[in-house]
Every structure is written in structure tokens, then in C-alpha cells.
Amino acid sequence: MDAASIPTLFTSLSIPSNHTTVGLSNLLSSNSQIKSLFHHKRLPDVGWSDIQIQRLLLELSCLDTNCEESVRCQLGGNNNGNVGASTYPHRWTGAGEREGRIYSPLVSTRHYGLGHGIGRSGDVMEPQPKAVGSSALLRLCLRLVLDAVRRGAGLTGLVNKSKKQKQLKNDGNNNKSDATNNTNNNGNGPASYGTLLPVCTGMSMALVLSGLRDRANQLDKLANQHDASTTNDNNNNNNNNDESSPTSTTTERNIVLWSRIDQKSCYKAILSAGLTCIVLPTTTHPTTDEVSTDLDALQVALDKYSHRILAVITTTSCFCPRVPDEVDRVAKLIQGWNSQHCSNNNNSDDDNTNKRGAGIAHVINHAYGLQCTQTNKLLNRACTIGRVDAIICSTDKNFLVPVGGALILSPNDQVIACISKNYPGRASASPVVDLFITLLSMGLNGYKGILEERRRLVDVFRAKFDALAKKFGERLLDCPR
């Protein structure tokens, strides 16, 4: 209903104007909130009411073509003067629709009429011509969740180039060397870019690896073509009359190095992607009970399998005594290996990855790590000093929604693009709708409040658990990290 026409319409119903003014002020305030959300694309500080959220969802669903009005608007009039099509506004109605048809009103209500899903066959983030409302919801939800992890969880986003250069100048020569070698991330933070996948953490890992494999094949092919072209030019300059042309063979990248964690999902994800998993041993800390990354074993595996390696997978979300992998040191190690074996110019700030091939990627399983400030700081550091390609976060564990979705983060927009394009077909919108509703309901203050409550309860839990252990002659494992 048009807010401008409400006073006139309500006056015709003998509604006092002062009463209309009160109701109209509420409507205008609601409209202002919605406009502000679309304009700023940031999480509101204060969470919205359920009525406000439902109103927005229903308005978005009305923009999808599966929510057309009765077909009576398609019927023409007759000579008897019966009401015809001109009486009703015409709604676009597809002929022969194969999707978006919902039999049960209960199911339709459960999904707010959003039946078309998200994405298209070529890209899970691509807008749909028949579902502009669902497409807008997807794009807006991604912007909101990126804002939440930046301003709420503390992950850094895009780094301004002038700010980056100033930071390098202030950091000194050692840190400058680390950052300038980090051409894959281009100095960006872990939450610079992202995509939403309607599958859980394990399946998301398989999709990420498949996307990275496609990207690696393309970049390695271009690198080989560049090398062949350079060799031809050198031969011509040297007046080499050998008619044989240089050939480059691309080694298949089918190996994933996985820092061991005793949980099946990641291992099965690697196999589901058609790749070979090499499990790296972990090491115990000399003075505590912690079990963590064996960097020496990683270095040996890098040298042994070399260009057959597609990616290294590390984990930040672990069960005690296993503690988060040292993802910053792993990122730096991978970056150094790539600089030595894949780059023609180690200190170049040129982001033309075609000249050096794909290199070894670094994927971080951050399943429920967004809740932990320490691991988020570790990710920020890893992206600053080394190679990080993709970070996988579960939506249900981090944002209190039903199981079924994942947020993929990356400092590199090309990596996000290859992952989004790797999803086959369209996708269910349900996990996105759940996340969208929850983020608007929480607001930034609500999300920060939940994270703060978790931090506060950690000490309480540790103290009570320690008391329980002592009661039975046991002790808590000493795992500071």
C-alpha cells in the first residue's frame, strides 16, 4: 500500500486523521529501515522485530514469478460487459513452469513463497530472471554476513592500497618482505570476499577443492603457454634453427595435504572431490598437552609431492587436546614454497598469476571458529604474511541457524568466483533465508552480545569442569591455545 495514498483512503472509511497519522508514522519508519538496509548493506545495530522481517520477506517473494496472482487477470472480457483483464494489473506468468510450483500452502508459508531457489546453472551467486526477489535476498544476505564477521567477529576485509603502502613503510623491511611476497592475497584480509553455499561444511570443502582444481588447471595451462612463448622468443633471438618446438607438460594436481584431525568429514570431502589425501602427522607440545601442526612434516611433504599438490588443508576448529593449526606459519611456509618454485619474480607486486601458475593453495577449515577471537586474529595474521585461498565457516555453528549452509571467505575474488561457478545447477534458498532472518533479528549488537557471552562463560565452564575433574581424581588437559 502506497503510504502517500493512505490518508485519503482511510478518510473514505471515516478513520480520524489523527489516528491515521499514528499508524502512518509506524509505516514510514518501517519503510525507512528497509531503505536504509538496501542503501548501506550493513547489519543494523539493533535487531528488527519479527513483523518487520516477515514484511520484507513477503515483499521480496512478491517479486518472484511463482507468486503471481490468480489467472483471472489473464482472462479477457466478453460482449456481456463482464469484468476482463483490463480491470486487474497484469502479472507476468510463465508458461510451462517446471519449478517454483508448491502444492502445500503450509510449505509455501514455511518458505515465505520463495520457491525458485538461488543461483543458476552457471553460478550459485548469479541472479535469476524469474526470481529477482530471491536474487536480491541472496546478495543482501551475503553483504550482511560479511559485515557481521568484519565488525562483529573481527576479521579484516579489503585493504586500501594507499593504506597498505603506508603500513609497509611503517612495518620495516622484514614485514615488508612478507607482505610483498604475498601477491595471491594482495594484502587483503580473510573477509574481503565471500560466497554462500547451501550445503554443510564437509560438502562445502569438496566444492572448494573442486573449484580450486579447475582454477589451478587454467592458471597452470596459461603459465605453460607463457613459458613456451618465452622459449620460442629466446630461440628466435638466438637464431636457433631447430624446428622442434618447446613443449610443456602439466603435472596433474591431485594431492591434498591434510594436517591430521580425527574427524571424518574433511577426509571424505577430499575423496568426494576425486583427490588423494596425504595425512600429515601432528606433534605434541613439549610443556603442555597440546597437539598441533608438524611444520617439519609439512615441509617434507611439500618437497616430496611438489607440483602434484593442489592444496594444504589446515583446521582451526578442533577438539581438545588437538588445538588450532598454526595457520599463520603454514601460510608463510606455503607462500615461501610457491615463491621459490612457481614465481619468476619473488619480490614483484604484480598480481598477474598467469606468469607463475597456480601454486599450492591453502584452505582453512574454520567450521565454528568465528566464535573465537584468538583464531580470528590468527586468520588475519595468516592472510597478512602468507598464502590463504579459502576459509570455510559453518552457518549453523556460528550463527545459530538450522544445519545446511556454509560461508566461504577469501582474500582473493578470483577464488570466490571459481568456487561459485563450480556449484552444479541451482541451489536451495532455505539456508540463506534462515541466515537472513537470524542476522536481521540479532542485529550487530545482538551478535556481539552472543560472542561476549561466550567469552565470559569460558572461564566459568573451565572452573566448574576443573572442580568436577578433581572430585574424581582427574585433571584438565593443559591446552592454552
N, C-alpha and C positions, 0 to 999 in steps of 0.2 A: 504494500500500500504506500502510495506516494505521500510523504509527510506534509508536503505543501497543500495537498487537497483535503487532508483530514479535517481541518476546522470547518470547511464548507459542508463536507459530507456528514459530520456529526451534528452540525446545526440543523440539517434537514431532518435529523432524528430527535430533535428537541433536547439535545445534550447541552447543558450550560457551558458557555465558553470558558469559564474559569476551570471547570472540571477537565475540559479538553486540553487546556494548557498544561495541566499537571501530567497527564498521560503523554502528551506530545513531547514534553521535556525528557521523559524517560526514553522515548523512541529516538529522539535526536541524539541523546547521549550514547545509546547503543549503536546508532549509525556511525557516530564519531569514532567509537572504539574500533569498529570494523575497518573504517577507512584508514585509521592510524596503523592498524596491523598490516594492511596491504602496502601502505606507503613506506613504513620503516622496516618491515620484515624482521622485526625483533620480538623476542619474547616479552610480553607485558610484565611490568614489575609485580603487579597484583593479579592473581588468577581471576578468571572470568567465572560467572555463575553458569550453572548447567543450562538455564534457559537461553542465555546469550550464546553459548556454544552450540546448542541444538538449532537455534535460529540460523546461525551461519552455515551449519552443515546442510540444513534443508534448502537454503538459498543456493548453495553450491550444487546440490543434487538436481535442482530445477534446471540447471544449465546443461545437464546431460540429456541426450536424446531418448534414453529409455524411460524418462519421466514425463513423456508427452501427455497432453490432456486427452480426453475422450475423442474418439474418431468422429464424433458428431461435427467437429469443426471442419472435417473433410467433406461433409455431405452438402450437396447443392440444394438450393430451394426449388420449388415447383410452381406451377401456374396457380395453385390454390393460395399462394401467399404465405406458405409455411416458412418458418424460420430457416434460413440457409447459412451457408458458410460465411457470408459477409458479416453476420451478426457476431461471430466469435473471432478472436485473433488467431491467425494460423500458426500452428506449432509444427516444426519440422518433424516428420515421421519417416523413418527409413522403411523401405520395402524389403521383405525377406530377411529381417534381422536374425542372426544366428546366436547373438549373445546379448546380455543385458536384460533377458526376459526372466522375470521372477514370478513363480506361481503363488507362493505363500505370502500373504500380507505380513505375517509375523517375521519372515525372513527379510522382506523389504524394509520393515520398520527397524530391524536389528542393524541393517546396513545403511539406514537413512536414505534408501533409494539409490545408493551408489552401486550400480551393478556392472559397470563396464570395466572395472579394474584400472590398472595403471600401465603406462608404457605402451610400446608397440613391438612388433616382431623384431625390429632392428635395434631397439634401445629401451631399457626399462624406465628411463627418465624422459623419453620422448613424449610430447603432447599427443593426445588423441583427438582427431577431428570431431568424433561423436561424443566426446566426454571432456568438454572444456572445464567443467566444474571439478571433476576428479583430477584433471591435469593441474589445475591451479592449486588444489589442495595438496597434491604431492610436492610441487615446487615450494609452496609456502611452508609445509611441514619440514622440508629439508633445511630451509633457511632458519626456522625456529630452533631446530635441534642443534644446528651448528652454532647458533648464538648461545644456546644453553651450555654447550661444552666449552665454549670460549669464556663467557662471562661467569658461568657457574662453576664448571669443573676446573677451569684454569689452563686449558690447552690453548696454545698460541695459534694464531691464524696467519694470514698473509703478512709478509714483511715488506714495508715500503723500501724501495731501492735506495733512496737517499738516507733513510734511517739505517739501513743495513751497512752502507758505506761508512757512515759516521760511527756505527758500533765497531766495525772492523778497525777503524783508526784508533779508537779508544781502547780496544782489547789487547793491542800489542801484536807482535809478529807471530807468536805461536798460535794463538787463536785464529789469527787471520789466515794462516796456512790451512787450518782445519776447515774453515768456512769456505774459502775459495775453492778448495778441492771438492766441496760438496755441491757439485753442479746439478746432480739429479734432483735435489730438493730446492735448489736455487735460493737457499736461505729461508724458505718458508717453514711455518710451524706445522704440527701434525693435523690441526683442524682447519687448514687452508681450504680444502675442497672435500666434498663428500658425496655419497650416494646412499640411498636406502634400498635394501633388498628384503623381499617378503619371505625370507627363509631364515632358519636358525643359524647359530654360529658355525656349526660344522659344515653345512651345505654352503654357507657364505664363503668359507675357506676354500672349498672346492671351486667355486665360481671365480674367486680372486686368483687362484693359481692358474685356472684355465685362461683368464684374461691376460695375466702376465706372460703366459706361454705364447699366446698369439702376438702380443706386443714384442716379445723377445725375438720371435721368428722374423717379424717385419724389420726390426732395427738391425738384427744381425745380417739379414739379407742386404739391406741398404749399406751397411758397413763393408760387406764383402764387395759390393759393386763399386764403392768408393775406392777400396784398396786396389781392385782390378784396374779401375780407370787411372789411378795414380801410377801404377806399374806400367801401363801402356804409355803414359806420357813420358815416363823416365826412359823407357826403351826407345821411344821415338827421338828423344833428345840426345840419346847416346848413339843414334844411328844403328840401332840393333836390328839386323835384317832377319832375325829368327821369326819364322812365320807362326810359330806356336804362340797362342795367346795365354795369358796367365789365368789360372783357374783357382777359384776359392771354394772350399768345401765348408759347409756349415755343420758344426757338431750339434747333434740333437741335444737340446736341454731337457732332460727327462729325470733329473735327480733333484730331490729336495732334502736338504739337511735340516733335521729337526732336533732341537735341544730337548732331551727326554723329559717327558712329564707323563705320569702313569694315569692317563685318561684316554679313552679310545677315539673320541670324536675327531681330533686333528689327524690322527694316523689314518683313519678311514677316509677322511676328506682328501688326503693326498692320493690314496689308492683310487678313490672315485674319480679324480681328475686324470687318471691314467698315468700317474707318475710313480717313480720309485722312491721310497723313503729310506734314508740313511739316518738311523737313530744315533745321535751324539750322546756320549755318556755325560753325566753330571759329576760334580765334585763336592765334597763336604768342606765346610769352613773349618780351619784349624782350631778355633777357640769357641765356636758356638755349634749349635745343632743344625745350622742351615745347610741346605743342599741347593746348589745353584750352577751357573754356567761353567763349563770347562772350556775356556778360551783356547787352551793349547790344543785340545782335540778338534776344535773348530778350525784352527789354522792348518792342522794336518789334513783335515778333510778338504779344505779349500784347495790346497796344493795337489792333493791326490786326484780329485774328481774334476777340478779346474772348470773348463768351459762346458762341461756336461751339466753343471749345476744351474738350475733355474732360479732357486730361491733358498734362503735360510729362514726358518720359522722359529721365532722365539715367543715366549709366553710371559705375561705379567700377572695373570690371574691363576694362582696356584693354591694347593692345599699344603699346609704345614706338614713336614719340615721343608718342603720344596718352597723356595722363595722366588720372587720375580727374577727372570733372567737379567743379566747386566746388559740391557738392550742398547745403552749408550756406547759401551765398549765394543759390543758386537757390531753396531752400526759403523763405528770408526774403523774396525777391522775390515769389514766388507768394503767400505769406501776406499781404504788403502789398497786392498787387493785389486779392486776394479781399476784404480788409477794406475797401478803397475802393469796390469795385463790387458786392459781394454782401452786405455786413453792414449792418444798421440801427444797430448799436451797436458801434463798433470796440473799445472797451475793456471790453465786457461779458465776464464769465467764465461766462456762461450757455452751456451746451452744446446748446441747442435748435437744431439745424441746420435744422429746418423753417422757421425765420423768415428764413433768409438764403440758402436754396438750397444747391446742392452746391458751387458754386465750382469752380475749376480744381484738379484733382488733381495729385499729384506721385508718380511711380513711379520707383523706383531699381533699375536692373539691377546687382545686386551678385553676379553669377554665381559668381565664385570669390573674392570679396572677403573672406569670413570668415577667410581665412588671414592677412590683413594687418591688423596692429594700427592703423596710421595711418588706413586707410579706415574701420575700425570706429569709431574716435574721431570721424571726420568725420560718420558717421551719427548718433552720439549728439548731436553738436552741432546737426545739421540738425533733429532732432526737438525739440530744446530751443528753438530760435529761430524755426522756420518750419514750413511745411506739408510733411508726408510722409504719404502714404497707404499705399503698399505697397512692400516691398523683396523682390526675387526672388533666391533663392540656390539654386544647383545642389547637389544632394546628392552627385553623383559627384565633382565637383571639390573640394568642401570636406571630404567625409567618406570618400573612398576606397572607394566602392561602385560597382557597375556603372551605366552610363548609364541614366537613365529616371525620375528623380524630382526634385522641387523643393520647397524650403521657402519659404513665403510669410510674411513678417513684417510687422507693422503696429503702430503705437501706438494704433490705433482698432479696437475689437472689432466695430463695425458693418461696417467694410470687410472684415474677415476673414469675417464671416458672409455677406456678399453674394457673395464670391468662392467660398466653399464651396458655396453654393446654386446657383451658376451652372454647376457641373460637370454635364454630362448623363449620367444613368444611374449605375450602379455603376462601381467602378474596380478595377484590378489591385492586389493586395496585395503583389506581389513587391518593388517598390522600398521599401515600408515595412518588410517583413521583412528585406531586406538592411541597411537603416539600423539597425533594431532590434538585429540581431545584431552589427553593427560597433560601435555605441555601447557595448553591454554588454561586448564584447571589449576595447575600448580602455580604458574607464573614464575618469574625469576626468583622472587623472594621465597616462594614455597619450595622450589628446587634447592636453593642454597640452604634453607632451613633443614631439609632432609639430610643433606650432606653433613651439615654441622652436627645434627643429632647423632649421626653415625659415628663421627669422630669422638663425640662426648661419651658414647656408650662403649667404645672400645676399651677404655681404661676400667670402666665398671665391670665389663664382661671378664677382662683378664684377672681382676682382683678376686671376683667370685669363683672363677674357674680354678684359680690357684688354690683358694681355700678348700674347694672340693677335692682337688688332687691330693693335697696334704692330708686330708681326712682319711684317705685310703692308702697312704704311704707312697704316693706318686708325686711327680713334679711336672711342671710345664716345660715344654721344649723351649730352649733359648733361641729364638729366631727374631732378632731385632728388625730385620727388613720384611 
